[in-house]
């Protein structure tokens, strides 16, 4: 470094204030980079020099000086390690159920923070009344197990139980390979991936269903079979989903007005613009702490 400075004094002379005002900030960056490079080179040279001394001592049977040389090499190695920049800690997600807030952090730095919706904490008695569903957001340490764009929601059985109770109606299960007779003489059955109604005239119509529209047959709420299009809802989970396992996820919503409330069935809801940002930032495997 000293020889280089003598050959290139213009790099190591003090710049004028006008030079810095005119965009000479690169000069300071260059000095910092050269200083860091110099530290690394010095440490590296110390290790190489120590190794050379060890080899010479061993060849000359000068074992009385060998221990001292080994200590010098160890000190040089430590100098080299100290000169290396410390790696940044892995980012992680923190979810507060009480505050209904989410933070994406890296060490002490907050990379993103936003409001969320969490589980309602309510319970729902199952069909036969022998057990219940509990709609809590799980606490503890989880991890992002997968990511999806434009996720499709397959509603669980509790969705139909909940809707039937609100409408004070009974439930009606439809199984593949079977037909349900309707009071007008038509039949409800599965054709391919669709639940259809077939009329005595031979006409067939595909039934429509959504998270807001149930299929009502003979005054009962129909539960379509898994795998049918009538049990696959678009847009309910927003634009993106980060899966956490066991059916739980961080996802968007088609009801942004619910963000900030304890209203979900256990998942963590975000506004679509927030989950889209997280989707780009958060890799699979990221730790998630929920408390």
PLY file of the C-alpha trace (Angstrom):
ply
format ascii 1.0
element vertex 291
property float x
property float y
property float z
element edge 290
property int vertex1
property int vertex2
end_header
0.00 0.00 0.00
2.86 2.43 0.82
4.60 1.87 -2.50
1.30 2.25 -4.35
0.61 5.53 -2.56
4.04 6.92 -3.48
3.48 6.04 -7.12
-0.02 7.47 -7.16
-0.05 10.41 -4.74
-3.11 11.94 -6.40
-5.27 9.14 -4.94
-4.11 9.68 -1.37
-3.85 13.50 -1.26
-6.59 15.44 0.55
-9.29 16.57 -1.92
-10.54 20.12 -1.97
-14.01 21.02 -0.70
-15.02 22.20 -4.18
-14.01 18.83 -5.60
-16.31 17.04 -3.16
-19.17 19.42 -3.91
-18.77 18.73 -7.63
-19.47 15.02 -7.23
-16.23 13.80 -5.70
-18.17 11.43 -3.40
-16.83 8.56 -5.46
-13.38 9.53 -4.16
-14.41 8.79 -0.56
-15.97 5.47 -1.63
-12.72 4.59 -3.40
-10.67 5.34 -0.27
-12.98 3.16 1.87
-12.78 0.32 -0.66
-8.97 0.60 -0.88
-8.69 0.58 2.91
-10.88 -2.55 3.19
-8.91 -4.20 0.37
-5.67 -3.30 2.09
-6.83 -4.90 5.35
-7.75 -8.12 3.56
-4.47 -8.20 1.61
-2.43 -7.59 4.74
-4.21 -10.37 6.61
-3.88 -12.76 3.68
-0.16 -11.95 3.30
0.35 -12.58 7.02
-1.14 -16.08 6.71
1.04 -16.90 3.69
4.16 -15.57 5.42
3.44 -17.61 8.55
2.94 -20.79 6.50
6.28 -20.12 4.73
8.09 -19.72 8.07
6.59 -22.96 9.38
7.81 -24.88 6.35
11.36 -23.50 6.70
11.52 -24.30 10.41
10.30 -27.87 9.87
12.86 -28.46 7.12
15.67 -27.15 9.31
14.63 -29.19 12.39
14.31 -25.94 14.32
11.53 -27.30 16.52
12.30 -24.88 19.34
10.94 -22.06 17.19
8.12 -24.09 15.64
5.58 -23.43 18.40
6.13 -19.69 18.17
5.69 -19.78 14.41
2.47 -21.77 14.79
1.11 -19.16 17.15
1.99 -16.51 14.61
0.09 -18.40 11.92
-2.95 -18.77 14.20
-2.89 -15.03 14.91
-2.65 -14.29 11.19
-5.63 -16.58 10.50
-7.66 -14.77 13.15
-6.70 -11.45 11.55
-7.98 -12.72 8.22
-11.25 -13.87 9.78
-11.73 -10.54 11.51
-11.20 -8.70 8.23
-14.11 -10.59 6.59
-17.53 -8.85 6.72
-20.06 -10.52 9.03
-22.88 -12.30 7.15
-26.36 -10.80 7.45
-28.90 -12.81 9.48
-31.72 -14.50 7.56
-34.94 -12.45 7.36
-38.00 -13.74 9.24
-41.70 -12.95 9.71
-43.36 -11.99 13.00
-47.15 -12.03 13.48
-48.86 -10.52 16.53
-52.38 -11.89 16.99
-53.22 -9.34 19.69
-52.00 -6.34 17.66
-53.11 -7.85 14.35
-49.83 -6.72 12.81
-47.17 -8.43 10.70
-43.48 -7.52 10.42
-40.85 -8.80 7.99
-37.51 -8.28 9.73
-33.82 -8.83 9.16
-32.00 -8.50 12.46
-33.08 -5.18 13.95
-34.21 -3.81 10.57
-37.92 -3.83 9.66
-38.19 -4.56 5.93
-42.00 -4.35 5.88
-44.87 -3.94 8.35
-48.62 -4.04 7.79
-52.05 -4.70 9.31
-53.61 -8.16 9.10
-56.78 -10.09 9.96
-56.49 -13.13 12.24
-58.63 -16.01 13.49
-61.94 -15.13 15.13
-61.51 -17.60 17.99
-65.08 -18.83 17.48
-66.17 -22.46 17.55
-68.60 -24.30 15.27
-70.26 -27.58 16.16
-69.84 -30.24 13.49
-72.73 -31.93 11.70
-73.27 -34.80 14.11
-72.62 -32.61 17.14
-69.81 -34.79 18.51
-66.97 -32.27 18.06
-66.24 -28.70 17.03
-64.06 -26.61 14.77
-62.01 -23.89 16.51
-61.10 -20.92 14.34
-57.83 -19.78 15.92
-54.65 -18.59 14.23
-51.95 -21.07 15.36
-49.20 -19.78 17.64
-45.57 -20.79 17.63
-42.73 -21.17 15.15
-43.78 -22.09 11.61
-42.20 -21.72 8.18
-43.23 -20.77 4.65
-43.67 -24.17 2.98
-44.79 -22.95 -0.46
-45.98 -19.98 -2.50
-48.88 -19.59 -4.96
-50.07 -16.93 -7.37
-53.83 -16.58 -7.95
-54.63 -19.34 -5.44
-57.90 -21.24 -5.69
-59.81 -21.91 -2.47
-61.31 -25.36 -1.88
-63.81 -24.73 0.94
-63.73 -27.26 3.82
-66.92 -28.83 5.19
-67.22 -26.14 7.86
-67.97 -23.61 5.11
-71.19 -25.43 4.22
-72.12 -26.14 7.84
-71.70 -22.45 8.64
-73.80 -21.32 5.67
-76.55 -23.86 6.37
-76.78 -22.74 10.00
-77.02 -19.09 9.00
-79.84 -19.91 6.57
-81.44 -22.36 9.03
-81.33 -25.12 6.42
-80.22 -28.75 6.47
-77.26 -30.13 4.51
-77.30 -32.42 1.49
-74.19 -34.39 0.45
-73.60 -35.24 -3.21
-71.33 -38.19 -4.03
-69.75 -39.01 -7.36
-71.59 -41.77 -9.22
-74.90 -40.96 -7.56
-77.82 -38.72 -8.47
-80.12 -36.64 -6.31
-83.75 -36.34 -7.38
-85.20 -32.83 -7.37
-88.88 -32.08 -6.80
-89.29 -30.74 -10.36
-88.29 -34.09 -11.85
-84.69 -33.16 -12.67
-81.58 -34.90 -11.32
-78.44 -33.43 -9.71
-75.31 -35.39 -10.58
-71.60 -35.02 -11.40
-70.61 -34.91 -15.05
-66.85 -34.67 -15.57
-65.63 -31.96 -13.19
-69.01 -30.22 -12.88
-72.14 -30.59 -10.79
-75.02 -30.49 -13.27
-78.79 -30.61 -13.36
-80.30 -32.89 -16.01
-83.93 -32.39 -17.03
-86.42 -34.98 -18.37
-86.21 -33.23 -21.74
-82.51 -34.14 -21.94
-81.28 -30.60 -21.31
-78.27 -30.31 -18.99
-77.20 -27.18 -17.15
-74.02 -26.60 -15.14
-74.78 -25.31 -11.64
-73.09 -22.17 -10.34
-71.56 -21.76 -6.90
-69.30 -19.26 -5.13
-68.36 -18.20 -1.63
-71.48 -16.02 -1.68
-73.83 -18.34 -3.58
-74.79 -21.81 -2.35
-76.47 -24.55 -4.38
-79.88 -25.16 -2.79
-81.59 -28.47 -3.59
-85.01 -29.29 -2.13
-84.53 -26.64 0.54
-81.11 -27.93 1.63
-77.54 -26.64 1.15
-75.68 -28.93 -1.23
-72.09 -29.99 -0.42
-70.40 -30.69 -3.80
-67.77 -33.46 -4.03
-64.10 -32.51 -3.75
-62.50 -32.01 -7.16
-65.55 -30.44 -8.78
-65.51 -26.88 -10.09
-68.40 -26.05 -7.78
-66.01 -26.55 -4.87
-63.23 -24.37 -6.24
-63.56 -20.62 -5.66
-61.44 -17.96 -7.40
-60.38 -14.61 -5.87
-61.44 -15.49 -2.30
-57.79 -15.78 -1.18
-56.68 -12.71 -3.09
-53.77 -12.61 -5.50
-51.11 -14.59 -3.60
-50.72 -17.15 -0.82
-47.77 -18.15 1.40
-48.54 -21.60 2.82
-47.62 -22.41 6.42
-48.74 -26.05 6.53
-51.79 -27.83 8.01
-54.13 -25.70 5.90
-52.94 -22.37 7.33
-51.50 -19.56 5.21
-50.78 -15.89 4.78
-52.98 -14.77 1.89
-54.84 -11.90 0.31
-58.58 -11.37 0.44
-61.60 -10.30 -1.59
-62.79 -8.45 1.51
-60.09 -5.88 2.32
-62.39 -4.14 4.80
-61.89 -7.07 7.19
-58.14 -6.44 7.57
-57.43 -5.31 11.12
-60.12 -7.57 12.63
-60.22 -10.98 14.32
-62.50 -12.49 11.70
-60.81 -15.28 9.72
-61.12 -19.03 10.21
-57.47 -19.26 11.25
-55.45 -17.93 8.33
-53.73 -14.54 8.30
-55.32 -12.19 5.77
-53.55 -9.23 4.17
-54.59 -6.65 1.63
-53.78 -7.85 -1.88
-51.12 -5.19 -2.44
-49.37 -6.24 0.80
-49.39 -9.99 0.11
-48.14 -9.31 -3.43
-45.18 -7.40 -1.98
-44.44 -10.14 0.56
-44.67 -12.77 -2.17
-41.78 -11.09 -3.99
-39.69 -10.58 -0.85
-40.15 -13.79 1.16
-38.47 -17.04 0.03
-39.75 -20.54 0.79
-38.30 -21.75 4.09
-38.55 -18.36 5.83
-39.22 -18.68 9.56
-42.58 -17.36 10.82
-43.12 -16.53 14.50
-46.76 -16.15 15.57
-47.61 -15.05 19.10
0 1
1 2
2 3
3 4
4 5
5 6
6 7
7 8
8 9
9 10
10 11
11 12
12 13
13 14
14 15
15 16
16 17
17 18
18 19
19 20
20 21
21 22
22 23
23 24
24 25
25 26
26 27
27 28
28 29
29 30
30 31
31 32
32 33
33 34
34 35
35 36
36 37
37 38
38 39
39 40
40 41
41 42
42 43
43 44
44 45
45 46
46 47
47 48
48 49
49 50
50 51
51 52
52 53
53 54
54 55
55 56
56 57
57 58
58 59
59 60
60 61
61 62
62 63
63 64
64 65
65 66
66 67
67 68
68 69
69 70
70 71
71 72
72 73
73 74
74 75
75 76
76 77
77 78
78 79
79 80
80 81
81 82
82 83
83 84
84 85
85 86
86 87
87 88
88 89
89 90
90 91
91 92
92 93
93 94
94 95
95 96
96 97
97 98
98 99
99 100
100 101
101 102
102 103
103 104
104 105
105 106
106 107
107 108
108 109
109 110
110 111
111 112
112 113
113 114
114 115
115 116
116 117
117 118
118 119
119 120
120 121
121 122
122 123
123 124
124 125
125 126
126 127
127 128
128 129
129 130
130 131
131 132
132 133
133 134
134 135
135 136
136 137
137 138
138 139
139 140
140 141
141 142
142 143
143 144
144 145
145 146
146 147
147 148
148 149
149 150
150 151
151 152
152 153
153 154
154 155
155 156
156 157
157 158
158 159
159 160
160 161
161 162
162 163
163 164
164 165
165 166
166 167
167 168
168 169
169 170
170 171
171 172
172 173
173 174
174 175
175 176
176 177
177 178
178 179
179 180
180 181
181 182
182 183
183 184
184 185
185 186
186 187
187 188
188 189
189 190
190 191
191 192
192 193
193 194
194 195
195 196
196 197
197 198
198 199
199 200
200 201
201 202
202 203
203 204
204 205
205 206
206 207
207 208
208 209
209 210
210 211
211 212
212 213
213 214
214 215
215 216
216 217
217 218
218 219
219 220
220 221
221 222
222 223
223 224
224 225
225 226
226 227
227 228
228 229
229 230
230 231
231 232
232 233
233 234
234 235
235 236
236 237
237 238
238 239
239 240
240 241
241 242
242 243
243 244
244 245
245 246
246 247
247 248
248 249
249 250
250 251
251 252
252 253
253 254
254 255
255 256
256 257
257 258
258 259
259 260
260 261
261 262
262 263
263 264
264 265
265 266
266 267
267 268
268 269
269 270
270 271
271 272
272 273
273 274
274 275
275 276
276 277
277 278
278 279
279 280
280 281
281 282
282 283
283 284
284 285
285 286
286 287
287 288
288 289
289 290
